[in-house]
């Protein structure tokens, strides 16, 4: 018997979505919570009137009747210039069946199947919604971990049919929203002029490969990245609150930029030092 999931919901946070997760004939209730901590995101500024320092407000205005309350606003699709067919949310919601409103897993795929190009940036954690869902949730998560597979499915969220990728993570399910293939601009639309093969191209390629090998980090830690600019903005805010001025950050002198590719590669290679020792996993993957 699989160990039951001990899910702890974020204190004081409302779920972004609630519904059934369907996996074949297995169905259980889950809740989705935003995986992004917006409190640690960008510093948000409000727009103010420079003369009186009052906050600028945005109002929904009808050109005929002026400001309009939300309960008098409907959705409209423009069929021709200035002519619309109108819909209310309930009318559109009736077009979906109850099964379509659930999170349905359609297939399981190897982790490397989905190209990062398809990720749209929205991410959520899925937790069992109640005690009755813990066992089924835990079994599905454990099975996905043991098989090393990710799930692809569909969900209705924010009034739109979405494709999602599910992967097990620390006893939970991580749900990443995906773009439809039709929404992705083909790379073939972007033209890049081919460079003429020079006499040093083979040597340049070899140095570039050596540079990549030296910079290969088998123990890369993403947590090393910090938002330095955000910290400086917060420091500036604190100083302004105290009525102080702040000096611009001192930057280290940069090396002169060179337009010579070979010179840039050679300098980068020399600056990197000796090649790093590769892990057995990395060597096997390269030799495969």
Beta strands, then each sheet from edge to edge (+ up, - down):
strand 1: 17-23
strand 2: 26-34
strand 3: 61-62
strand 4: 66-67
strand 5: 75-80
strand 6: 83-87
strand 7: 103-110
strand 8: 119-128
strand 9: 149-157
strand 10: 160-169
strand 11: 172-178
sheet 1: 1+ 2- 8+ 11- 10+ 9- 7+ 1+
sheet 2: 3+ 4-
sheet 3: 5+ 6-
end
